[in-house]
């Protein structure tokens, strides 16, 4: 089999409940449910008692008398879901979000930068845990259908990589309800025919599923049972922003902490912009404090930028301003940079050397152009030898940003 396992399916575990346990540490390790009259989501501790989404609240309490109900923080769900999906976007532009907490990604074109698909999956899981504090399960396989099944097998908080050479054996041992399209009704109809595993479904005589499930679903499941799934990743509309963030734990709100972090984030964001031949006019930073409250600051520039050093300097200015506005906040837990108001790369409007203080930051000035030349040289080395092959001294060693 020539095709490689390069499709990832990433799925945040018990997402709503995990976010609630993140926001309120006293809920960690306890059975909780989001909702009230009906369970919208349940933690793994609650699932152990048989509590599941869609269950009436009264029944959930009968199964688990110690169950704690929370009303939910849906703005936080969206924010953290967006941030987790963006981690995938840091590794490949070929990702397809299918819900608030799950997405596919095709990493076939970026293994020369980040290593084998399994290593990329490990890096994604590590970053989501470290930067967002959330568990995420990832499946890696040759097709979308099998990658999604693999991520379900990986739960909770795990990784499963399916070798193409053994994918049919892996698939056929699994319960039929793991297949995409097999809900409770379809599962019951298949069970009546003695079909409990995907292998049993695969070995049914041709045409026997259509009378039972209908032509479309019957043909679809017959193909998926042998991992015949030609669907490709459907990428979103061209991104209108590029960003990156880093969780710090609880660190002092000091320049020695935020400066190297911002330079690292600027390196990631600038590289992504240049890889797509794009520049941006609006730079935003986000600073989250120890109590999870956050502030955002942004500036719109007269000319679009993508230079790493320029982006880092502007971000530092914005963070200093945000901290000055909140002098009582002594601890920061997360920093983020994003660039929006994007434009396609075009010829620069050259500027005369007027000795202006911000000449380094002006992309059309001589010093500003030098920065872009350096960035492009770094990009070329990384494209050939990998991200770790070269970097900026200002990022690695904390030196001043310089020219």
Backbone torsions as a table, in degrees:
resi	resn	phi	psi	omega
1	UNK	NA	119.6	-172.1
2	UNK	-78.7	-36.3	-175.2
3	UNK	-64.7	143.1	179.6
4	UNK	-100.2	161.0	177.4
5	UNK	-82.7	93.1	-177.1
6	UNK	-123.6	2.9	178.4
7	UNK	-93.4	127.2	177.4
8	UNK	-107.5	140.1	166.9
9	UNK	-120.9	116.9	-178.6
10	UNK	-108.4	130.8	-173.9
11	UNK	-139.2	115.7	177.9
12	UNK	-66.0	133.6	-173.0
13	UNK	-80.9	129.4	177.8
14	UNK	40.5	55.8	-161.0
15	UNK	-55.7	-57.5	-176.6
16	UNK	-58.7	-44.8	-179.1
17	UNK	-65.9	-38.3	179.0
18	UNK	-65.1	-37.6	177.4
19	UNK	-65.2	-42.3	178.9
20	UNK	-61.8	-38.8	178.3
21	UNK	-70.9	-28.4	175.0
22	UNK	-70.1	-43.6	-178.1
23	UNK	-71.2	-32.3	-179.5
24	UNK	-126.7	93.3	-176.3
25	UNK	-57.2	-21.5	179.4
26	UNK	-67.4	-15.4	179.4
27	UNK	-88.7	-8.5	-176.5
28	UNK	-67.2	136.6	-179.8
29	UNK	79.6	0.9	-178.4
30	UNK	-110.7	150.9	175.9
31	UNK	-72.3	119.2	179.2
32	UNK	-131.8	158.1	175.7
33	UNK	-137.8	141.6	174.7
34	UNK	-93.2	129.6	-179.2
35	UNK	130.6	-150.2	-178.6
36	UNK	-165.1	-86.0	177.5
37	UNK	-65.8	-31.2	178.0
38	UNK	-133.2	142.0	178.4
39	UNK	-77.2	118.4	176.1
40	UNK	-86.2	-32.6	179.0
41	UNK	-161.0	152.7	-179.3
42	UNK	-133.2	144.6	175.7
43	UNK	-73.4	164.6	179.1
44	UNK	-63.4	-31.0	176.9
45	UNK	-64.0	-35.6	176.9
46	UNK	-76.8	-36.8	179.4
47	UNK	-61.4	-28.8	179.1
48	UNK	-62.5	-22.5	177.6
49	UNK	-93.1	-0.3	-179.2
50	UNK	97.3	4.2	178.7
51	UNK	-74.8	135.6	179.1
52	UNK	-147.6	164.6	-179.4
53	UNK	-63.2	145.0	-178.0
54	UNK	87.8	-8.1	-178.8
55	UNK	-79.8	139.7	174.6
56	UNK	-59.2	141.8	-178.0
57	UNK	-58.3	-36.8	-179.6
58	UNK	-63.3	-43.2	179.4
59	UNK	-65.5	-37.9	178.9
60	UNK	-61.9	-39.5	179.4
61	UNK	-70.1	-32.3	176.7
62	UNK	-65.0	-41.3	-179.8
63	UNK	-71.9	-33.6	-175.7
64	UNK	-137.9	88.1	-177.3
65	UNK	-58.9	-25.8	-178.9
66	UNK	-88.1	8.0	-177.1
67	UNK	-64.1	134.4	175.6
68	UNK	-107.2	125.1	176.5
69	UNK	-94.3	137.7	174.4
70	UNK	-125.1	149.6	-174.0
71	UNK	-75.7	-27.8	177.4
72	UNK	104.0	147.6	178.2
73	UNK	-123.5	84.6	-169.0
74	UNK	-71.9	-25.8	174.0
75	UNK	-65.2	-39.6	178.1
76	UNK	-68.4	-36.2	177.3
77	UNK	-59.7	-45.5	-178.8
78	UNK	-65.3	-44.5	-178.2
79	UNK	-62.0	-48.4	-177.1
80	UNK	-72.4	-34.2	174.7
81	UNK	-62.9	-43.2	177.3
82	UNK	-60.2	-43.7	-177.7
83	UNK	-64.8	-39.6	179.8
84	UNK	-66.3	-42.9	179.6
85	UNK	-65.9	-32.9	179.6
86	UNK	-65.6	-28.0	176.2
87	UNK	-59.3	-41.0	176.3
88	UNK	-60.5	-40.1	-179.6
89	UNK	-65.9	-18.4	175.6
90	UNK	-72.9	-15.8	-177.5
91	UNK	-107.4	-29.6	-179.2
92	UNK	-155.6	141.7	174.4
93	UNK	-77.5	-11.0	-177.4
94	UNK	-92.4	77.4	176.0
95	UNK	-131.8	150.3	-175.8
96	UNK	-131.7	112.2	178.4
97	UNK	-83.0	130.1	-178.5
98	UNK	-115.9	-7.5	173.8
99	UNK	-164.0	-178.0	-178.2
100	UNK	-63.1	-25.0	-171.2
101	UNK	-127.8	15.1	179.6
102	UNK	-150.0	153.1	-178.5
103	UNK	-160.2	155.9	170.9
104	UNK	-99.3	156.6	173.1
105	UNK	-148.6	142.9	175.2
106	UNK	-109.7	115.3	-174.7
107	UNK	-105.6	15.4	-177.1
108	UNK	-58.1	-34.0	-175.3
109	UNK	-90.4	3.0	-176.6
110	UNK	-126.3	12.5	180.0
111	UNK	-67.8	-26.0	178.0
112	UNK	-70.0	-18.5	178.3
113	UNK	-94.4	-40.5	-169.3
114	UNK	-120.0	1.0	178.4
115	UNK	96.4	-174.4	-178.3
116	UNK	-60.9	158.5	-179.7
117	UNK	-53.4	-38.4	179.3
118	UNK	-62.5	-38.8	179.0
119	UNK	-68.2	-38.0	177.1
120	UNK	-63.4	-43.3	178.5
121	UNK	-60.9	-41.7	178.0
122	UNK	-63.2	-41.0	179.7
123	UNK	-65.0	-40.9	178.3
124	UNK	-62.4	-46.0	179.7
125	UNK	-61.8	-43.2	-179.7
126	UNK	-63.4	-43.9	-177.8
127	UNK	-67.3	-41.4	179.2
128	UNK	-62.7	-38.8	178.3
129	UNK	-68.6	-45.9	-175.4
130	UNK	-74.7	-40.6	-173.6
131	UNK	-86.5	-30.9	-175.5
132	UNK	-115.7	-16.1	-179.7
133	UNK	75.0	24.3	-175.8
134	UNK	-120.6	145.6	174.6
135	UNK	-82.7	144.4	179.5
136	UNK	-144.5	136.9	177.9
137	UNK	-105.4	142.7	-176.8
138	UNK	-131.7	133.8	171.9
139	UNK	-111.7	139.8	179.3
140	UNK	-123.7	125.8	-177.4
141	UNK	-156.7	-177.1	-177.1
142	UNK	-82.8	-23.5	-178.0
143	UNK	-130.7	163.8	179.1
144	UNK	-63.3	-44.5	-177.7
145	UNK	-59.5	-46.3	-177.5
146	UNK	-72.3	-33.7	177.0
147	UNK	-63.4	-39.8	178.8
148	UNK	-66.8	-41.4	176.9
149	UNK	-62.9	-41.8	-179.5
150	UNK	-61.8	-37.6	178.8
151	UNK	-68.4	-32.1	176.2
152	UNK	-69.0	-39.9	177.0
153	UNK	-65.0	-31.7	-177.5
154	UNK	-72.4	-19.7	-176.0
155	UNK	-68.2	147.5	-0.9
156	UNK	-89.7	142.2	169.4
157	UNK	55.5	52.7	-177.8
158	UNK	-137.9	-176.8	-179.5
159	UNK	-137.5	130.1	175.0
160	UNK	-128.9	125.2	176.6
161	UNK	-111.3	123.2	-177.3
162	UNK	-98.6	116.9	177.6
163	UNK	-69.8	126.0	179.3
164	UNK	-54.7	-28.2	-178.0
165	UNK	-70.6	-21.7	-177.1
166	UNK	-124.1	16.7	-172.0
167	UNK	-65.2	-36.0	-179.5
168	UNK	-68.1	-41.9	176.5
169	UNK	-60.8	-43.1	178.1
170	UNK	-60.9	-46.4	-174.9
171	UNK	-67.2	-43.9	-171.4
172	UNK	-71.6	-16.7	178.2
173	UNK	-83.6	-8.7	-172.0
174	UNK	-89.9	155.4	178.0
175	UNK	-66.7	145.9	-172.1
176	UNK	-64.7	-25.9	-177.3
177	UNK	-69.6	-9.9	175.9
178	UNK	-76.5	-12.9	-178.5
179	UNK	-72.5	145.1	176.8
180	UNK	-67.1	119.3	-179.9
181	UNK	106.7	-6.4	178.2
182	UNK	-101.2	97.8	175.9
183	UNK	-95.2	-170.8	-177.6
184	UNK	-57.7	-40.2	-178.3
185	UNK	-67.8	-48.1	179.1
186	UNK	-63.5	-40.1	178.0
187	UNK	-59.1	-43.8	-179.5
188	UNK	-63.8	-41.5	179.9
189	UNK	-65.1	-40.5	178.3
190	UNK	-68.2	-37.8	180.0
191	UNK	-62.5	-37.0	178.4
192	UNK	-61.3	-26.3	179.1
193	UNK	-94.7	7.2	179.4
194	UNK	80.6	15.9	-179.6
195	UNK	-97.7	106.0	-178.4
196	UNK	-114.1	-24.9	-179.3
197	UNK	-118.3	163.1	178.3
198	UNK	-65.6	-34.4	177.2
199	UNK	-62.6	-40.7	177.5
200	UNK	-64.2	-38.9	177.4
201	UNK	-64.6	-42.1	-177.6
202	UNK	-63.0	-31.0	-175.2
203	UNK	-90.5	4.2	175.6
204	UNK	-65.5	148.1	177.5
205	UNK	-58.8	143.6	178.4
206	UNK	-53.2	135.6	177.0
207	UNK	85.0	-2.1	-176.2
208	UNK	-80.6	-17.6	-179.9
209	UNK	-82.7	-30.6	-174.4
210	UNK	-59.6	-46.1	178.5
211	UNK	-63.4	-27.9	-177.0
212	UNK	-83.3	-39.4	-171.8
213	UNK	-119.3	-6.4	-173.7
214	UNK	98.8	156.1	-174.4
215	UNK	-62.0	-49.4	-173.8
216	UNK	-63.2	-53.5	-177.4
217	UNK	-67.8	-39.0	179.8
218	UNK	-60.6	-45.3	179.8
219	UNK	-68.3	-38.0	-179.9
220	UNK	-63.8	-48.7	-177.7
221	UNK	-67.0	-36.2	177.8
222	UNK	-60.4	-39.3	178.3
223	UNK	-72.4	-44.8	-178.0
224	UNK	-64.5	-29.3	179.5
225	UNK	-63.5	-21.5	175.5
226	UNK	-108.1	16.9	179.3
227	UNK	59.7	33.5	172.9
228	UNK	-91.2	98.7	-174.8
229	UNK	-141.3	96.7	-175.4
230	UNK	-82.0	-0.7	-174.6
231	UNK	-63.5	138.0	178.1
232	UNK	-104.4	167.1	177.4
233	UNK	-67.7	128.6	176.9
234	UNK	-97.3	105.9	-176.4
235	UNK	-76.8	151.4	179.1
236	UNK	-73.5	175.2	173.4
237	UNK	-57.3	157.4	-177.4
238	UNK	-53.4	132.1	-175.5
239	UNK	-60.5	138.9	178.8
240	UNK	-100.4	5.5	176.2
241	UNK	-158.8	164.0	174.6
242	UNK	-136.9	136.3	-177.0
243	UNK	-153.1	168.8	176.2
244	UNK	-156.1	152.8	179.4
245	UNK	-142.5	161.8	-179.5
246	UNK	-143.4	126.8	174.9
247	UNK	-80.7	138.0	-175.4
248	UNK	-110.5	-3.5	-170.1
249	UNK	78.2	-121.7	173.6
250	UNK	-133.4	102.7	-176.2
251	UNK	-122.5	153.5	177.6
252	UNK	-60.3	144.0	179.0
253	UNK	-79.9	64.1	-174.7
254	UNK	-119.4	153.9	-179.3
255	UNK	-59.7	-34.4	-179.6
256	UNK	-64.7	-18.5	177.7
257	UNK	-94.5	-51.9	-171.5
258	UNK	-80.0	-26.1	-176.8
259	UNK	-64.5	-53.9	179.0
260	UNK	-63.4	-32.2	178.3
261	UNK	-65.5	-44.6	179.6
262	UNK	-65.3	-35.7	178.6
263	UNK	-66.6	-39.5	176.9
264	UNK	-64.0	-44.0	178.8
265	UNK	-64.0	-40.5	178.8
266	UNK	-63.3	-36.3	176.7
267	UNK	-61.2	-45.0	179.9
268	UNK	-65.0	-46.6	-176.5
269	UNK	-69.3	-44.9	179.4
270	UNK	-60.0	-41.2	179.2
271	UNK	-62.3	-41.9	-179.9
272	UNK	-65.5	-41.0	178.9
273	UNK	-62.0	-47.8	-177.5
274	UNK	-66.6	-33.6	178.4
275	UNK	-62.8	-27.8	-179.8
276	UNK	-102.3	8.9	-179.8
277	UNK	55.0	46.4	-178.9
278	UNK	-128.0	155.1	175.9
279	UNK	-132.5	160.7	-179.1
280	UNK	-134.8	149.0	-179.6
281	UNK	-96.5	-25.3	-175.0
282	UNK	-109.9	122.9	177.8
283	UNK	-110.3	129.5	179.7
284	UNK	-125.8	146.6	172.4
285	UNK	-126.4	153.1	176.4
286	UNK	-129.5	130.6	179.0
287	UNK	-120.5	121.0	177.6
288	UNK	-106.6	133.8	-178.1
289	UNK	-91.9	-179.3	-173.4
290	UNK	-63.3	-30.7	-178.1
291	UNK	-88.7	12.5	178.4
292	UNK	75.8	-1.0	170.2
293	UNK	-70.6	149.2	-175.3
294	UNK	-137.8	152.8	174.1
295	UNK	-127.3	150.9	-179.5
296	UNK	-126.3	139.2	175.9
297	UNK	-132.3	145.2	-179.5
298	UNK	-147.3	161.0	176.5
299	UNK	-144.6	141.2	175.9
300	UNK	-107.0	127.1	-171.7
301	UNK	-94.6	157.2	178.5
302	UNK	-70.8	-24.2	179.2
303	UNK	-134.0	144.6	-178.6
304	UNK	-71.1	150.1	-177.1
305	UNK	-131.8	160.5	168.7
306	UNK	-147.3	1.8	-177.8
307	UNK	-70.3	133.0	-176.8
308	UNK	-60.6	-49.5	-176.7
309	UNK	-63.3	-40.8	178.9
310	UNK	-63.7	-44.6	179.2
311	UNK	-61.9	-41.4	179.8
312	UNK	-64.0	-43.6	-179.3
313	UNK	-63.3	-44.2	179.6
314	UNK	-64.0	-41.6	178.7
315	UNK	-62.1	-41.4	178.4
316	UNK	-62.1	-42.7	177.7
317	UNK	-58.6	-43.4	-177.9
318	UNK	-67.4	-40.9	179.7
319	UNK	-66.9	-42.2	177.4
320	UNK	-58.4	-41.2	178.7
321	UNK	-64.9	-41.1	179.4
322	UNK	-63.4	-42.2	179.8
323	UNK	-69.2	-34.9	177.4
324	UNK	-64.4	-32.0	178.4
325	UNK	-76.6	-12.3	-179.7
326	UNK	-131.6	66.1	-174.1
327	UNK	-64.2	-20.4	-179.5
328	UNK	-79.3	-15.1	-179.8
329	UNK	-83.9	113.6	-176.6
330	UNK	-104.8	-5.5	-174.9
331	UNK	-133.2	137.3	175.9
332	UNK	-121.0	146.5	-177.9
333	UNK	-119.1	-13.7	180.0
334	UNK	-158.9	144.2	173.3
335	UNK	-129.1	143.4	179.7
336	UNK	-142.6	147.1	173.7
337	UNK	-126.5	137.3	171.4
338	UNK	-138.8	151.1	177.6
339	UNK	-124.1	127.4	-178.9
340	UNK	-130.5	-168.7	-175.5
341	UNK	56.3	52.5	-171.7
342	UNK	-79.4	151.5	176.7
343	UNK	-134.9	153.3	173.0
344	UNK	-69.5	147.5	179.8
345	UNK	-63.8	132.6	177.6
346	UNK	-139.5	176.7	-179.8
347	UNK	-63.6	141.0	-178.0
348	UNK	-79.3	146.9	172.1
349	UNK	-85.1	108.9	-175.8
350	UNK	-67.2	148.2	-179.6
351	UNK	-121.7	145.7	175.7
352	UNK	-71.9	146.1	177.3
353	UNK	-73.0	96.5	-176.6
354	UNK	-99.6	3.3	179.3
355	UNK	71.3	26.5	-179.7
356	UNK	-72.3	149.9	-177.1
357	UNK	-62.6	-32.8	-176.3
358	UNK	-98.9	25.7	-176.4
359	UNK	-61.4	-32.4	177.4
360	UNK	-59.2	-32.4	-174.7
361	UNK	-89.3	-8.3	-178.8
362	UNK	-87.6	114.0	-174.2
363	UNK	-63.3	-23.0	-180.0
364	UNK	-90.3	-8.6	178.1
365	UNK	-83.0	161.6	-175.7
366	UNK	-59.0	-47.8	-178.3
367	UNK	-66.8	-35.2	177.4
368	UNK	-66.6	-37.7	178.8
369	UNK	-68.5	-33.6	177.1
370	UNK	-60.9	-41.5	178.2
371	UNK	-58.6	-43.2	-178.0
372	UNK	-67.8	-37.2	177.2
373	UNK	-62.4	-43.5	178.3
374	UNK	-62.3	-44.8	179.3
375	UNK	-57.9	-44.8	-176.9
376	UNK	-67.0	-33.9	176.4
377	UNK	-65.1	-43.0	177.2
378	UNK	-62.1	-43.6	179.8
379	UNK	-59.3	-41.9	-178.1
380	UNK	-65.7	-40.2	178.1
381	UNK	-64.2	-43.1	-179.8
382	UNK	-66.3	-37.3	178.5
383	UNK	-60.9	-33.7	-176.2
384	UNK	-88.8	-39.5	-171.0
385	UNK	-116.5	-1.8	179.3
386	UNK	103.6	160.1	-174.3
387	UNK	-60.3	-38.2	-174.5
388	UNK	-78.4	-6.4	-175.0
389	UNK	-66.5	-28.6	-177.0
390	UNK	-154.0	153.5	177.8
391	UNK	-157.4	-174.1	-178.7
392	UNK	-98.4	133.9	178.6
393	UNK	-59.9	-33.2	-179.3
394	UNK	-65.3	-27.1	177.8
395	UNK	-84.4	-48.7	-173.0
396	UNK	-75.9	-35.7	-171.6
397	UNK	-118.6	-4.7	178.1
398	UNK	78.6	19.4	178.3
399	UNK	-69.8	160.9	173.5
400	UNK	-58.8	153.5	-174.8
401	UNK	-68.4	-33.1	174.9
402	UNK	67.3	-152.1	-171.4
403	UNK	-74.1	NA	NA
